[in-house]
Amino acid sequence: NRSSDLYNKGIVFVKYKGGIFMNKNDFKDFQNYLIDKKHFSSNTVNSYERDLRKLFIYLDSNGYDCDDIRSWLTEVCINNYMEYLRDNKYSAATLARTVSTVHVYSEYLFDKNIIKDKPQIDIKITKDAEHDLVIFTRDEIAQILDIDTLTLNDFRDKAIFELSYSIGIKPTECINLEMKDVNLEIGYIKYRKQDGYRTVALNTESIEAIRNYLDALKKHKVPISEESKLFLNHDGEGISRQGYWKIFKKRQKELELTKELNTMNFRNSLAVHLLEDNVPIQDVQEILGLKNIHSLKSYIKSLKKTKAIKRMFSNHPRKAMK
């Protein structure tokens, strides 16, 4: 009998018909490919692992021979898998990432001469209509940033929020910051991106918040060095991605916000506010560290929608009525 068997941490993806599709060495080779050639972060690598694992389980459960790559690495088969994910209520974002995973895995197989030709898999994922950008108003942002700094964690959280709204730094980039990456005298930080390091200037508020946090660390006699992570947990170690996420959830709960407060929505709000202030698109691209202007399309669309609503009410005939 065919059986699907997941092992922890991706050591083995799928065991079926008495055989193993992807063993530890195979997976390690694919991991190295993602890190060395694609320059993906560890979080992205983990996401690709999960996507492949789910795909292999689906293939095995539907009678495909996973060793026969040509039998399933086709547009028809992958499209059927997309329908399966839709039926199981997976988001459009998950579907889009899964398609990306399949494309990268195909490139890997081709580069390693495991397959002779790259398969033509052209699948477009339509964004869910209900998944519009969530934008916080400036008053809401001010409320989020107004943290009463009573504890060490309060100082840390204040610095994280100020830094996030200052430059739109991503979670992985933020939690990987080290003490040596910050220069408060000149007012800049340096952090690692997929394509190398990026140096960016900080605003006065984020500089002050980080300085106050560092002073609080010294006051609490937390042992730190130049190599220490900048943002620490209660054990004095760098905060995890989950810990970072919890900081945003905690603030949402404290303020009883009805909008979802997460790192993406916070970053989206910064982009829209900059565009509202007529900051040139190229400058917004630089501030947010975006690779190309096309990444701003969703922000611009949201901005146009907001302006259209304001224009409608400012010119509404009801204003002329008594």
C-alpha positions in Angstrom: 0.0 0.0 0.0 1.1 3.5 -0.9 1.8 5.6 2.2 2.9 9.2 2.7 5.2 9.8 5.6 6.6 13.2 6.7 9.7 13.4 8.7 10.6 16.4 10.8 12.6 19.3 9.3 12.5 18.0 5.8 15.0 15.2 6.2 12.9 13.1 4.0 9.9 14.4 2.0 7.9 11.4 1.0 8.1 7.6 1.4 6.0 5.6 -0.9 5.7 2.1 -2.4 8.6 1.1 -0.3 10.9 3.8 -1.8 12.0 7.3 -1.0 11.6 10.2 -3.4 13.9 12.7 -1.9 16.4 11.7 0.7 18.5 13.8 3.0 21.4 14.3 0.5 19.0 15.2 -2.3 17.3 17.8 -0.2 20.6 19.2 1.1 21.7 19.7 -2.5 18.5 21.5 -3.3 18.9 23.6 -0.2 22.4 24.6 -1.3 21.1 25.5 -4.7 18.5 27.9 -3.2 21.0 29.5 -0.9 24.1 29.6 -3.2 22.6 30.2 -6.6 19.3 31.9 -5.8 20.5 33.7 -2.7 17.2 32.9 -0.9 16.8 33.5 2.8 16.5 30.6 5.3 12.8 31.5 5.6 12.2 31.3 1.9 14.1 28.0 1.7 11.8 26.6 4.5 8.8 27.8 2.6 9.9 26.0 -0.6 10.5 22.9 1.4 6.9 22.9 2.7 5.5 23.6 -0.7 7.4 20.7 -2.2 6.4 18.4 0.6 2.7 19.2 0.1 3.1 18.7 -3.7 4.8 15.3 -3.3 2.1 14.1 -0.9 -0.6 15.2 -3.4 1.1 13.4 -6.2 1.6 10.2 -4.2 -2.0 10.3 -3.0 -3.2 10.6 -6.6 -1.3 7.7 -8.0 1.6 9.5 -9.7 5.0 7.9 -9.8 7.2 10.6 -8.2 10.3 9.0 -9.8 8.8 9.6 -13.2 9.3 13.4 -13.2 7.9 13.8 -16.7 4.6 12.3 -15.7 3.8 15.0 -13.2 6.0 18.1 -14.0 3.5 19.3 -16.6 1.2 22.3 -16.8 -1.9 20.0 -16.7 -0.8 18.2 -13.5 0.4 21.4 -11.7 -2.8 23.2 -12.7 -4.8 20.3 -11.2 -2.8 20.7 -8.0 -3.7 24.4 -8.0 -7.4 23.5 -8.2 -6.9 21.1 -5.3 -5.3 23.9 -3.2 -8.2 26.3 -4.1 -10.7 23.6 -3.1 -9.0 23.4 0.2 -9.2 27.1 0.8 -5.5 28.0 0.4 -4.9 31.7 -0.3 -3.9 33.2 -3.6 -0.6 34.1 -2.1 0.1 30.4 -1.2 -0.9 29.4 -4.7 1.4 32.0 -6.3 4.3 30.9 -4.1 3.7 27.3 -4.9 3.9 28.0 -8.7 7.1 29.9 -8.0 8.4 26.8 -6.1 7.6 24.5 -9.0 9.4 26.9 -11.4 12.5 27.0 -9.2 12.5 23.3 -8.7 12.3 22.8 -12.4 15.3 25.1 -12.9 17.2 23.0 -10.3 16.4 19.7 -12.1 17.5 21.2 -15.4 20.7 22.7 -14.1 21.6 19.4 -12.4 20.9 17.5 -15.7 18.2 15.5 -14.0 15.8 16.6 -16.8 16.8 17.5 -20.4 14.3 20.2 -21.1 12.6 22.8 -18.9 8.8 22.1 -18.8 6.5 24.9 -20.0 4.3 25.6 -17.0 2.5 28.9 -17.5 0.0 29.3 -14.7 -1.4 32.7 -13.7 -2.8 33.1 -10.2 -5.5 35.8 -9.9 -5.3 37.8 -6.7 -8.2 37.3 -4.4 -10.5 40.3 -4.7 -11.0 40.5 -0.9 -7.2 40.7 -0.3 -6.9 44.4 -0.9 -4.1 46.3 0.8 -4.7 47.1 4.4 -3.6 50.7 5.1 -3.3 52.4 8.4 -4.1 56.1 8.6 -1.4 58.5 9.9 -3.3 58.9 13.1 -3.4 55.1 13.5 0.3 54.9 12.9 1.0 57.6 15.4 -1.1 55.6 17.9 0.9 52.5 17.2 4.2 54.3 17.6 3.2 56.0 20.9 4.5 53.2 23.1 4.7 53.9 26.9 8.3 52.7 27.5 8.2 51.2 31.0 10.1 48.0 30.4 13.1 46.8 28.4 10.8 45.1 26.0 8.8 48.4 25.6 12.0 50.2 24.5 12.8 47.3 22.1 9.3 47.3 20.6 9.3 51.1 20.2 12.6 50.9 18.4 11.3 48.1 16.1 8.2 50.0 15.2 10.0 53.3 14.6 12.6 51.5 12.4 9.9 49.7 10.5 8.0 52.9 9.7 11.2 54.8 9.0 12.6 52.5 6.2 10.1 49.7 5.7 12.6 47.1 6.8 11.4 43.5 6.4 11.2 41.0 9.3 14.2 38.9 8.3 16.3 41.9 7.7 15.4 43.4 11.0 15.9 40.3 13.2 19.3 39.7 11.6 20.6 43.2 12.4 23.7 43.2 14.7 25.0 45.9 17.0 27.8 46.7 14.6 25.3 47.4 11.8 24.0 50.5 13.6 25.8 53.9 13.5 23.7 56.4 15.6 26.3 59.1 15.4 26.0 59.4 11.6 22.5 58.1 11.6 22.4 55.0 9.4 22.1 51.2 9.5 23.5 48.6 7.3 21.7 45.3 6.7 21.9 42.3 4.5 19.6 41.7 1.5 19.5 38.8 -0.9 21.6 40.7 -3.4 24.2 42.1 -0.8 24.3 44.8 1.8 22.2 48.0 1.9 23.1 51.1 3.8 20.2 53.5 4.6 19.8 56.7 6.6 17.5 56.8 9.6 15.1 59.5 10.7 15.4 61.3 14.0 12.7 59.3 15.7 14.1 55.9 14.9 17.6 57.1 15.9 16.3 58.3 19.3 14.2 55.1 19.8 17.2 52.8 19.1 19.5 54.9 21.3 17.0 54.7 24.2 16.8 51.0 23.7 20.5 50.6 23.8 20.7 52.7 26.9 18.0 50.4 28.5 20.1 47.4 27.6 23.1 48.9 29.5 20.9 49.9 32.4 19.7 46.3 32.7 23.3 45.1 32.3 22.5 42.8 29.4 25.8 41.4 28.0 26.2 42.5 24.4 29.0 42.9 21.9 29.5 44.2 18.4 28.5 40.7 17.1 25.3 40.5 19.2 21.9 40.8 17.5 20.4 44.2 17.9 16.9 43.1 19.0 17.0 40.6 21.8 14.5 38.4 23.6 14.2 37.9 27.4 17.0 35.4 27.3 19.4 37.9 25.7 19.3 36.1 22.3 18.2 37.5 19.0 14.4 37.5 18.6 13.0 34.9 16.3 10.7 35.5 13.4 7.8 34.3 15.5 8.8 36.6 18.3 8.9 39.5 15.9 5.4 38.6 14.7 4.1 38.5 18.2 5.3 42.0 18.9 2.9 43.3 16.2 0.1 41.1 17.4 0.6 42.3 21.0 0.4 45.9 19.9 -2.8 45.2 17.9 -4.4 43.7 21.0 -3.2 46.5 23.2 -4.8 49.1 21.0 -7.8 47.0 20.1 -7.2 47.6 16.4 -9.8 46.2 14.0 -7.3 46.2 11.2 -4.7 43.4 11.0 -1.4 44.8 12.3 1.3 42.8 10.7 4.7 43.7 9.1 3.3 43.8 5.6 0.4 46.1 6.4 2.8 48.4 8.3 5.1 48.5 5.3 2.2 49.0 2.9 1.1 52.0 5.0 4.5 53.6 4.8 4.6 53.3 1.0 1.1 54.8 0.6 1.9 57.7 3.0 5.1 58.5 1.1 3.3 58.5 -2.2 0.5 60.6 -0.7 3.2 63.2 0.2 4.3 63.2 -3.5 7.6 61.5 -2.8 8.8 60.4 -6.3 8.2 56.7 -7.1 12.0 56.1 -7.6 12.6 57.5 -4.1 9.9 55.3 -2.5 11.5 52.3 -4.3 14.9 53.2 -2.8 13.4 53.8 0.7 11.6 50.4 0.7 14.5 48.6 -1.0 12.4 47.4 -3.9 14.1 45.9 -6.9 11.9 47.5 -9.4 9.1 50.0 -9.8 6.6 47.3 -10.8 6.6 46.3 -7.1 4.8 49.6 -6.4 1.8 48.9 -8.6 -0.3 47.7 -5.8 0.5 50.7 -3.6 -0.3 53.1 -6.5 -3.6 51.4 -7.2 -4.5 51.7 -3.5 -3.5 55.4 -3.5 -5.6 56.1 -6.6 -8.6 54.4 -5.0 -8.2 56.5 -1.8 -7.9 59.7 -3.8 -10.9 58.8 -5.9 -13.0 58.4 -2.7 -11.8 61.7 -1.3 -12.5 63.4 -4.6 -16.0 62.0 -4.7 -16.9 63.3 -1.2 -15.3 66.7 -1.8 -17.4 67.2 -4.9 -20.5 65.4 -3.6 -23.8 67.2 -4.4 -24.9 66.8 -0.8 -22.4 69.4 0.2 -24.4 72.1 -1.7 -27.7 71.1 0.0 -29.0 72.7 3.1 
